[in-house]
């Protein structure tokens, strides 16, 4: 089943540049360090909800697995966290907040025919009641108003018109989907976008589905992505301007992750899309629109956050953290969840306060990087071609290597176009390099160490 791929650990490159503001940790040490924030729901300036599950849960979900819910009522100064005992043996995929005490979650046992459902709490997450047991309840959930809501998973869609007390399934015949076409995502709240009564979400076949009447009727929208491209995240900043991203393909029910991220834009509500010039050399898994008059979208991954303010022509790095699930309440207040807590990153959430901007951009060069051998055991050769080496050397040309949790292993200034890099005797596994100057990222990529 496709949902099990959501639990894959994404190895990503990253880069840190200090700017005027930054993500501030919030909710320290509230969750076990095995937890991944799967989805967040920002209700207002003060109230934020989130849900999490074990990052490497196998399929089917073990009966002892317990997901967690957390929330704040005072802008992150204090948090409550509760195990969702009623959903034992499942993971939670999405959360939607109604107010500071009431919220909905979707659950999934990562099996084909059971444990997909919707639960509701009215006491701040202390207790939950299952309100819907159906395949559509295993994915993402959204309420357009107090009475009208929608649940979507794979090729299943259900509606409610009475606040979630009763749900009605939409017939698969009413969806313009191909036989093997489904929805897939890394963070459920970033999988779809809504503006008023309109909702959009991407599919595993490079399409966008759109409904103008709260999910009753649907139309398929063609994009410049290929039929094998998986759209993981859809974001709209208003009814016309939107963005989709893809960093994996689907062929014969096998998902293959690529080393880059495709970006496509629309300026007419999704009727037409254009491929952005940007092609990241890393994976961006979650995209969110930043409200306000300026054009801003922010992307997050298991390694960084990055923003565009000019229709995706250039992007600025914000900071490194193991991120997942991002949402902004307004142009100066946003939240992002942690995809893996650890001693270095104990926070479950990070809060952004202040104007989102930076002058440090990803740059495109004619640089060619050769690394050999790779995998390596003790050292590797780092070779740069087609670069004005002396120019960049004057600007503090540096190679940095990190482990998957963001700990810096090597920082070495480069004095020649080809350098031998000695590696310390540490754990076997995947590492990442950044080639940078004082304020520019020139290249990044993967390394594999095996002694």
VENGIDA-V973093 format. One record per residue. N is the residue number from 1. RES is the residue in one letter. PHI is phi in whole degrees, -180 to 180 (* if undefined). PSI is psi in whole degrees, -180 to 180 (999 if undefined). D_FIRST is the distance of its C-alpha to the first C-alpha in Angstrom with 2 decimals. Layout:
n-><N:N>
res-><RES:RES>
phi-><PHI:PHI>
psi-><PSI:PSI>
d_first-><D_FIRST:D_FIRST>
//
This chain:
n-><1:2:3:4:5:6:7:8:9:10:11:12:13:14:15:16:17:18:19:20:21:22:23:24:25:26:27:28:29:30:31:32:33:34:35:36:37:38:39:40:41:42:43:44:45:46:47:48:49:50:51:52:53:54:55:56:57:58:59:60:61:62:63:64:65:66:67:68:69:70:71:72:73:74:75:76:77:78:79:80:81:82:83:84:85:86:87:88:89:90:91:92:93:94:95:96:97:98:99:100:101:102:103:104:105:106:107:108:109:110:111:112:113:114:115:116:117:118:119:120:121:122:123:124:125:126:127:128:129:130:131:132:133:134:135:136:137:138:139:140:141:142:143:144:145:146:147:148:149:150:151:152:153:154:155:156:157:158:159:160:161:162:163:164:165:166:167:168:169:170:171:172:173:174:175:176:177:178:179:180:181:182:183:184:185:186:187:188:189:190:191:192:193:194:195:196:197:198:199:200:201:202:203:204:205:206:207:208:209:210:211:212:213:214:215:216:217:218:219:220:221:222:223:224:225:226:227:228:229:230:231:232:233:234:235:236:237:238:239:240:241:242:243:244:245:246:247:248:249:250:251:252:253:254:255:256:257:258:259:260:261:262:263:264:265:266:267:268:269:270:271:272:273:274:275:276:277:278:279:280:281:282:283:284:285:286:287:288:289:290:291:292:293:294:295:296:297:298:299:300:301:302:303:304:305:306:307:308:309:310:311:312:313:314:315:316:317:318:319:320:321:322:323:324:325:326:327:328:329:330:331:332:333:334:335:336:337:338:339:340:341:342:343:344:345:346:347:348:349:350:351:352:353:354:355:356:357:358:359:360:361:362:363:364:365:366:367:368:369:370:371:372:373:374:375:376:377:378:379:380:381:382:383:384:385:386:387:388:389:390:391:392:393:394:395:396:397:398:399:400:401:402:403:404:405:406:407:408:409:410:411:412:413:414:415:416:417:418:419:420:421:422:423:424:425:426:427:428:429:430:431:432:433:434:435:436:437:438:439:440:441:442:443:444:445:446:447:448:449:450:451>
res-><X:X:X:X:X:X:X:X:X:X:X:X:X:X:X:X:X:X:X:X:X:X:X:X:X:X:X:X:X:X:X:X:X:X:X:X:X:X:X:X:X:X:X:X:X:X:X:X:X:X:X:X:X:X:X:X:X:X:X:X:X:X:X:X:X:X:X:X:X:X:X:X:X:X:X:X:X:X:X:X:X:X:X:X:X:X:X:X:X:X:X:X:X:X:X:X:X:X:X:X:X:X:X:X:X:X:X:X:X:X:X:X:X:X:X:X:X:X:X:X:X:X:X:X:X:X:X:X:X:X:X:X:X:X:X:X:X:X:X:X:X:X:X:X:X:X:X:X:X:X:X:X:X:X:X:X:X:X:X:X:X:X:X:X:X:X:X:X:X:X:X:X:X:X:X:X:X:X:X:X:X:X:X:X:X:X:X:X:X:X:X:X:X:X:X:X:X:X:X:X:X:X:X:X:X:X:X:X:X:X:X:X:X:X:X:X:X:X:X:X:X:X:X:X:X:X:X:X:X:X:X:X:X:X:X:X:X:X:X:X:X:X:X:X:X:X:X:X:X:X:X:X:X:X:X:X:X:X:X:X:X:X:X:X:X:X:X:X:X:X:X:X:X:X:X:X:X:X:X:X:X:X:X:X:X:X:X:X:X:X:X:X:X:X:X:X:X:X:X:X:X:X:X:X:X:X:X:X:X:X:X:X:X:X:X:X:X:X:X:X:X:X:X:X:X:X:X:X:X:X:X:X:X:X:X:X:X:X:X:X:X:X:X:X:X:X:X:X:X:X:X:X:X:X:X:X:X:X:X:X:X:X:X:X:X:X:X:X:X:X:X:X:X:X:X:X:X:X:X:X:X:X:X:X:X:X:X:X:X:X:X:X:X:X:X:X:X:X:X:X:X:X:X:X:X:X:X:X:X:X:X:X:X:X:X:X:X:X:X:X:X:X:X:X:X:X:X:X:X:X:X:X:X:X:X:X:X:X:X:X:X:X:X:X:X:X:X:X:X:X:X>
phi-><*:-61:-56:-64:-73:-63:-93:-64:-88:-89:-87:-129:-88:-153:-157:-118:-133:-67:-136:-64:-131:-159:-68:-103:-65:-148:72:-69:59:-85:-116:-59:-74:-89:-87:-121:-72:-90:-164:-130:-137:-96:-85:-157:-64:-103:-103:-136:-117:-156:-132:-145:-152:-63:-63:-122:-64:-78:-114:-71:-67:-59:-64:-86:-68:-129:-79:-127:-125:-143:-157:-131:-116:-137:66:92:-67:-137:-129:-109:-135:-138:-72:-96:-66:-67:-107:-59:86:-136:-108:-100:-100:-148:-139:-135:-88:-94:-154:-76:-120:-118:-156:-117:-132:-106:-130:-154:-94:58:-122:-77:-137:-155:68:-95:-169:-123:-118:-130:-121:-125:-127:77:101:-70:-141:-136:-125:-75:-107:-157:-117:-165:-57:-64:-81:-93:-117:-110:-135:-152:-111:-78:-157:-68:-118:-99:-139:-145:-127:-136:-156:53:-106:-112:-135:-130:-124:-133:-123:-131:76:101:-71:-136:-129:-126:-78:-88:-65:-57:-67:-88:-104:-82:-110:-74:-57:-101:-91:-140:-98:-151:-160:-103:-124:-63:-70:-100:-77:-131:-136:-134:-139:64:-90:-95:-135:-127:-153:-94:-128:-78:-120:72:-103:-118:-99:-135:-131:-96:-128:63:90:-79:-115:-128:-135:-98:-115:-77:-130:-76:-71:-78:-65:-96:-78:-94:-89:-90:-145:-131:-137:-128:-92:-161:-71:-116:-98:-142:-147:-129:-136:-146:-139:-154:-125:-124:-142:52:63:-113:-93:-120:-87:-98:-96:-148:-124:-87:-130:-132:-124:-132:-127:-137:78:106:-61:-133:-132:-130:-76:-73:-66:-66:-135:-61:-89:-153:-97:-113:-97:-131:-126:-135:-85:-103:-60:132:-71:-87:-77:-144:-130:-121:-110:-133:-141:-73:-137:-166:-126:-147:-134:-120:-127:-143:53:71:-77:-132:-132:-114:-76:-102:-166:-94:-158:-80:-93:-162:73:-136:-157:-110:-81:-148:-71:-129:-141:-144:-135:-141:-93:-87:-88:-165:-78:-163:-62:-76:-131:-80:-76:-88:-137:-129:-112:-108:-129:124:-70:-87:-163:-165:-103:-97:-114:-67:-115:-102:-129:-94:-77:-119:-109:-122:-124:-152:-74:-157:-69:-134:-115:-127:-155:-144:-91:-112:-117:-114:-126:56:-141:-78:-61:-62:-63:-75:-63:-66:-101:66:-68:-137:-106:-122:-123:-126:-88:-71:-98:93:-77:-75:-99:-137:-140:-133:-72:-99:-112:-148:-69:-130:-132:-93:-107:-81:-109:-68:-83:-128:-65:-65:146:-90:-135:-136:-116:-127:-104:-145:-105:-60:-143:-137:-95:-100:-165:-149:-180:-105:-131:-128:-105:-147:-104>
psi-><142:-37:-27:-22:-15:-20:3:144:119:119:117:152:160:170:142:127:120:140:-169:-34:174:170:126:131:145:144:51:135:28:-28:154:151:2:-5:146:129:116:-30:149:158:112:111:-47:-165:-27:-36:123:135:156:159:155:165:169:129:-27:43:127:169:131:162:130:146:-19:-6:134:120:167:150:146:153:158:147:2:48:24:2:-36:147:147:142:136:138:141:84:-31:-19:26:138:12:166:157:132:-37:158:142:121:133:-46:-163:-9:-14:133:161:147:153:147:160:132:5:34:166:-25:14:166:13:125:-179:133:153:141:146:9:36:15:2:-37:155:148:129:123:-12:123:97:153:-34:-21:5:-2:-116:157:144:139:127:-30:-163:-20:-33:122:169:144:136:133:132:-120:22:133:134:151:155:145:11:35:14:3:-34:146:145:131:142:132:138:-26:-19:-3:130:59:149:169:-45:15:127:-177:149:146:165:-41:123:-38:-16:2:-30:167:146:142:109:-126:0:139:140:145:155:168:174:4:25:15:162:131:139:139:133:-5:53:29:12:-50:142:152:149:136:128:147:170:-2:156:164:-17:-6:133:123:112:-27:140:129:136:131:-14:-169:-10:-38:119:170:143:154:152:136:22:161:158:123:122:46:18:127:129:124:138:174:12:171:126:144:134:148:152:147:14:35:9:-3:-42:152:151:142:128:153:-28:131:98:145:23:175:130:116:-26:133:138:143:144:117:154:171:-24:151:108:131:142:132:148:151:-174:6:-17:174:147:150:149:142:12:56:40:17:-37:154:145:135:144:-65:162:131:161:88:153:135:115:144:137:135:-41:-169:-12:11:118:166:147:142:157:132:-11:111:156:180:-36:-32:76:-10:144:-25:155:138:136:125:126:173:131:103:162:155:2:114:152:134:151:129:172:29:136:128:132:130:125:140:164:101:157:165:-38:-36:167:156:129:111:133:133:157:49:144:85:-45:-36:-48:-30:-36:-21:30:58:123:140:126:140:135:155:-179:-13:4:5:128:126:-40:140:109:124:137:127:2:158:-19:126:145:123:114:135:136:159:88:-164:143:149:-165:139:169:144:152:127:120:161:-165:-35:20:141:126:-35:157:166:-175:149:150:118:128:115:999>
d_first-><0.00:3.78:5.77:6.30:8.17:10.44:12.05:13.34:17.13:18.73:22.06:24.39:28.08:30.34:33.96:36.23:39.20:41.27:42.15:44.07:41.40:38.24:35.30:36.87:35.04:34.69:33.51:34.36:33.13:31.60:28.17:27.29:26.78:23.19:22.20:20.59:21.64:18.58:20.69:24.38:26.57:30.15:32.37:35.76:37.88:37.83:34.64:31.25:28.20:25.13:22.24:20.74:18.50:18.47:17.48:15.69:14.01:11.85:8.87:9.90:12.59:16.01:18.37:20.91:18.99:21.02:20.44:23.62:25.36:28.41:30.95:34.36:37.19:39.57:37.99:36.45:39.68:38.23:34.75:33.52:30.42:28.99:26.28:24.24:24.89:23.83:20.18:20.29:17.09:15.05:14.80:16.49:15.13:18.31:21.95:24.68:28.28:30.83:33.76:34.69:33.87:31.18:27.56:24.13:20.79:17.21:15.13:11.63:11.00:7.38:7.13:6.68:10.41:12.38:13.77:13.06:16.57:19.55:22.37:25.86:28.64:32.29:33.82:32.44:29.32:31.21:29.67:26.82:26.42:23.24:24.09:21.01:18.34:15.95:12.50:14.44:15.50:12.39:13.16:16.67:19.95:23.42:26.80:29.27:32.16:33.09:31.86:29.29:25.70:22.22:18.64:15.75:11.95:9.83:12.49:14.13:17.45:20.03:23.61:26.36:30.07:31.49:30.15:26.99:28.74:27.17:24.17:23.80:20.76:21.07:20.59:17.91:21.01:22.49:19.96:20.85:17.38:16.53:14.25:11.30:12.52:10.94:12.06:11.17:13.67:15.20:17.66:17.14:20.87:21.05:18.27:20.72:24.51:27.02:30.74:32.48:30.77:28.78:25.15:23.23:19.68:18.11:15.23:13.23:16.16:19.01:20.14:21.33:21.33:24.50:26.07:29.71:29.89:27.50:24.40:26.04:26.37:24.28:25.14:23.36:25.15:25.34:25.42:26.76:23.34:22.07:19.50:17.11:17.75:15.31:17.41:16.59:19.75:22.29:25.75:28.89:32.27:33.87:33.38:33.98:32.96:29.33:27.17:23.66:22.27:19.84:19.45:16.46:15.58:12.76:13.78:12.27:8.67:10.23:11.26:14.92:16.96:20.52:23.74:24.73:23.92:24.75:26.47:27.47:29.92:31.14:34.53:34.44:31.57:28.98:31.01:31.37:29.83:31.37:30.00:31.58:33.67:31.92:29.36:28.59:28.66:26.04:22.84:23.25:20.10:21.70:24.57:27.00:30.15:33.36:35.59:39.13:41.32:40.30:37.32:35.02:31.32:30.00:26.97:25.56:23.49:23.15:26.62:28.79:29.65:31.24:32.97:34.36:37.42:38.31:35.59:33.50:36.27:36.67:34.69:36.11:34.57:35.00:34.17:31.89:29.77:26.14:25.18:22.19:22.54:25.91:28.09:31.79:34.03:36.84:38.20:39.29:36.88:33.24:30.70:27.92:25.75:25.59:22.38:23.96:27.24:29.72:33.47:33.92:31.74:31.94:31.52:28.52:29.74:32.05:34.41:36.01:39.47:41.64:41.62:38.61:40.24:41.06:43.20:41.14:39.05:36.79:39.04:38.57:40.74:41.40:40.55:38.96:37.73:37.74:36.70:37.56:36.60:33.06:31.80:35.21:36.88:39.99:40.52:39.45:41.36:40.58:42.09:42.54:43.69:44.97:45.81:49.15:49.03:52.33:51.41:48.20:49.86:52.41:49.62:48.42:45.78:43.49:40.50:38.36:35.58:33.17:30.67:27.17:28.70:31.37:34.26:36.71:37.50:39.87:42.03:44.39:46.70:46.81:50.29:49.48:47.10:45.88:45.50:44.64:42.37:42.76:39.76:40.32:39.30:36.22:32.67:30.73:27.78:26.98:29.69:30.47:33.73:35.47:38.56:40.64:44.11:45.65:43.74:41.50:38.26:38.68:35.61:32.71:30.34:28.69:30.52:29.55:32.05:32.33:35.58>
//
